[in-house]
Amino acid sequence: MKRGLLTVVLAVLYVTVFSSCGDSEVYSEYRTVPSYKWERIGKGKVIAFDKINISNTDDVYDVSVMVRHTPYINEDAVKFLMRIVSPSGITRESIHTIKLKDRTGEKWLGDALGDIIDLEETCKTFMTFPEKGDYTIELVNLSTKYELVGIMELGIRIVKSDLDYKTKE
């Protein structure tokens, strides 16, 4: 019990110290996956991030998905649909796969701290948000298994791209 609590405390400290909160970050949020099981069918298949406020439509952004999992996960990759819904209801969808292990299938990608592995992968680069207001991003499980066991949390991080580009002059 003490080891598990220590691992969680160290993970929170690690994320707090090493996460960047600079001017370029627009949004960063995690959602807990109940019982570490992300269902493919039913209520639990959609993880929603709402009230993502975009106030500048001239900038371009990078959208990353953050995966926090245990080493006991039952897949070597996470396949999901990313649905982005604008303030007016326009929907954009794309399918992504985040590999959790290296090519040999033996070493975890990401940062491991005890039984917690954090991985962040940029899924959309140089993306524009055409409307000002609150967006919603949903992640929908597309795994081949009934449930993805071992996923602790999923997160979304949006930062301003370092591309020196303006969409309007």
N, C-alpha and C positions, 0 to 999 in steps of 0.2 A: 504494500500500500504506500509506504513512504517513498519507494523508488518511483512509482507512478506519479505521485504528487511532485516529486523533485523534477522529473522529466517535464511535466507540464509547466512548472514554474520556470525552468531553464528555457523552454521553448518560447514562452511569452517574453522573457527577458531578451532572448536572442532576436526575436522579431522586432521588438521595440527598439533595440539598439541599432540593428542593421537595416531596418526599413528606411527608405528615403522619403522624407516629407518635404522636399524642396518645392520651389515655386512651380515646377513643371507638373506636379501631381494634381490632378483634378478630382480623382475619386479612388478610394481604396477601401474595400470592405470584404469581409469573410461571412459566409453563412455556414452554420453547423449542420452536418448531415446526421439526422437522427439514427442512433444505434450504429453509427459508422456503416450504414447500408444505404446506397443510392439505388433506388428502385428504377427499373426500366418501364414498368407498367404500374399505373395507379397514381395516387396522390403525390407520392414522393419523387416522381420522375423529373419534375421541373423545379429548379432552384432559381428564384427570382431576386434580382437586385433592382430596386425601384428608387425613384426620387434622385436619379443621377442628373444633377443640374449642369447643363451646358449653357454658359452665358455668352460665349464668343464663337460665332459661326465662321470667323475668318481663319482660325487656327486649324492645324491638322493634329491628329492624335494617334497614339498607339494604345491598343486595348490588349491587355494581358489577362490570362486566366491563371489563378494560383490554386495549386492542388496541395493539400496537406493530407498525408496518408500514413498508414502503418506499414511496416515491412511484411505484413501478413495479408496484403491485398491480393485478391483472386484474379487479377489481370496484370499484364505488363504494359498496357496502354489504356488511356481513357478516351473513348470516342463520344462526342457530344455534338449537338446542334446548338449554335449560338443564335438567338433571336434578339434583334435590337428593335425596339418599338419607340418611335418618335412621339413627341407631345401630341401631334395630330393623329396618331394611330398608324402611320405608315410603318410597315414591317420589313426588315431585311433579315435574311437567314443565311447561314453558312455552316458547313460541317467541318469539324476539326478533330484531330487525334493528337493527344499528347503522350509521347512515349515516356514510361516511367523508369525503364532500364536501358543500359547501354546496348550496343550491338551484340555483345556476347550473351546478354540476358542474365548476367551475374551481378552487375554492379548497379545500384540505384543512381539515377540522375537526381540532381537537386542536393539540398543541404540536409544532412541527417544529424539529429540530435537525440540520442537514445532511440526510442521506438517511434519517433516522429520524423517524417521526411517532408520537407517543403520544396516545392518545385514551382517555378513561374515561367510561363511561356507566352511570348507575344503572338497573338492570333490575328490581329489586324494591325497593319502599319499604315501610316500616313492617311488615316481615315478622317473624313469630314463629317460633321454633324450639321445638316442643313438648316435646322430650326433651333431657336433658343427655347429653353425650357427643360422640363423633367423627362428624361428618357428612362426606359426600363430595359434591362438586359436579362434574358432568361437563358439558362443552360439546361438542355434536355438530354437525358441519358440515352445514348444510342448503343450501349454495350450489347454484345451478343448473349450475355448471361442475364438471367432474370433480375439479379441485383448485383451491384458492384460492392463487395464487402471489403472494408478497410479504408474507405474514404472518410476522413474525419471532418474536413471542411473544404469548401470551394470558395474562391474569391475572384473578384474582378478588380483590376487596377487600370486606370486610365491616366495617361500622362501626355503632355504636349510633346509632339514629335520634335526631334532636334533637327529636322529638315527646315532649312531657311526658305520657306515657301509661304506665300499668302494666296488664298483662294480668290480674293477680290483685290482689285487695285483702286 
